[in-house]
Amino acid sequence: MPAPVTASIGSWFLATETLDARGLKCPLPVLKMEKRLEGLPPGAVLAVLATDPIARIDIPLYCRQHGHPCVFELQGDAMQFTITKG
């Protein structure tokens, strides 16, 4: 699992949280991501790791619909979605 990364926003420090959804099938990666995002403040960053091919469509779609910027990249055999809560 990647080490947490911290970012400074003024006097606040936000750590990048990681959600490991590798091996989970649709709709679980999106449902777990949604629940984790609910507990984060705006501007927080969540990295989601997934292997389900449908996540490539579902996670960016969810993020667009809810105003969360999302960056996609491949990490070995997994996909990583870096989401900033809007």
C-alpha positions as CSV (number, residue, x, y, z in Angstrom):
1,M,0.0,0.0,0.0
2,P,1.4,3.5,-0.9
3,A,2.6,5.6,2.0
4,P,0.3,8.5,2.9
5,V,1.2,11.8,1.3
6,T,0.5,15.1,3.0
7,A,-0.4,18.4,1.5
8,S,-0.5,21.8,3.2
9,I,-3.4,24.1,2.7
10,G,-2.7,27.2,4.7
11,S,-2.4,26.0,8.3
12,W,-4.3,22.7,7.6
13,F,-2.6,19.5,6.6
14,L,-4.6,16.9,4.6
15,A,-3.3,13.4,4.2
16,T,-4.1,11.4,1.1
17,E,-6.2,8.5,2.2
18,T,-6.0,5.2,0.2
19,L,-9.0,2.9,-0.4
20,D,-7.9,-0.5,-1.6
21,A,-10.7,-1.9,-3.7
22,R,-8.6,-4.4,-5.6
23,G,-10.4,-7.6,-6.2
24,L,-13.9,-6.1,-5.6
25,K,-16.5,-6.2,-8.3
26,C,-19.0,-3.6,-9.4
27,P,-20.7,-1.8,-7.6
28,L,-18.5,-2.3,-4.5
29,P,-15.6,0.0,-5.5
30,V,-17.9,2.9,-6.1
31,L,-20.0,2.3,-3.0
32,K,-16.9,2.1,-0.8
33,M,-15.5,5.2,-2.4
34,E,-18.7,7.1,-1.9
35,K,-18.8,6.2,1.8
36,R,-15.2,7.1,2.3
37,L,-15.7,10.5,0.6
38,E,-18.7,11.3,2.8
39,G,-16.4,11.4,5.8
40,L,-13.8,13.7,4.2
41,P,-13.7,17.5,4.2
42,P,-13.7,19.4,0.9
43,G,-10.3,19.5,-0.6
44,A,-9.2,16.1,0.9
45,V,-7.6,13.6,-1.5
46,L,-8.6,10.0,-1.8
47,A,-6.6,7.5,-3.8
48,V,-8.7,4.5,-4.9
49,L,-7.0,1.3,-6.2
50,A,-9.2,-1.0,-8.2
51,T,-8.9,-4.0,-10.6
52,D,-12.5,-4.3,-11.8
53,P,-12.5,-3.0,-15.5
54,I,-16.0,-1.4,-14.9
55,A,-14.4,0.9,-12.3
56,R,-12.6,2.6,-15.2
57,I,-16.1,3.9,-16.2
58,D,-18.0,4.1,-13.0
59,I,-15.5,6.0,-10.7
60,P,-14.8,8.9,-13.1
61,L,-18.6,9.1,-13.9
62,Y,-19.5,9.3,-10.2
63,C,-16.8,12.0,-9.7
64,R,-18.1,14.1,-12.6
65,Q,-21.7,13.8,-11.4
66,H,-20.7,14.9,-7.9
67,G,-18.1,17.6,-8.7
68,H,-15.0,15.7,-7.5
69,P,-11.9,16.1,-9.8
70,C,-10.5,12.7,-10.6
71,V,-7.1,11.7,-12.1
72,F,-6.7,8.2,-13.6
73,E,-3.4,6.3,-13.9
74,L,-2.3,2.6,-14.1
75,Q,-0.3,1.3,-11.1
76,G,1.0,-2.1,-12.2
77,D,-2.0,-4.4,-12.6
78,A,-4.3,-2.0,-10.8
79,M,-6.0,1.3,-11.7
80,Q,-5.5,4.3,-9.4
81,F,-8.0,7.1,-9.2
82,T,-6.8,10.2,-7.3
83,I,-9.9,12.1,-6.2
84,T,-10.1,15.5,-4.7
85,K,-13.3,16.0,-2.8
86,G,-15.2,19.0,-4.3
